[in-house]
Amino acid sequence: MPSTSSGGLRIPLDSDPIDDVAKWVRDLADDIDTRVVKKQRSGATSASTDASGDLTITHGLGTTPTTVLPVAQTNAGAWLCTVHTFTSTTFKVRFRVSNTGAVIASTPVAMHWLAIA
């Protein structure tokens, strides 16, 4: 491939630097798209659990989350919360007593959450 040099820098004559930069930017954008979280929402919720110990939370992602991170604020450490039943609009958080596993039914609770899609 023919080339020219300027101060020791070899530049191929048949290469278009603008096309090379454009390709590099496209490749970088594709790489970022595969690594960056597309959507996330977070919130704080205070409400009473139902008879199953569940709290239904509307997340606002517009798609079904792949991960939800719940943090109990009420009796933190003594109560556990687990997430189940993900949909494109809601997910459920079940509250249990940490040492017995008994559900916390019909009880006021407070929590923070992060939903990621």
Secondary structure, DSSP 8 states (H G I E B T S, - for coil): --EEEETTEEEETT--HHHHHHHHHHHHHHHHHHHS---EEEEEEEEE--TTSEEEEE---SS--SEEEEEE-TTBTTEEEEEE---SSEEEEEEEETTT--B-TT-EEEEEEEEE-
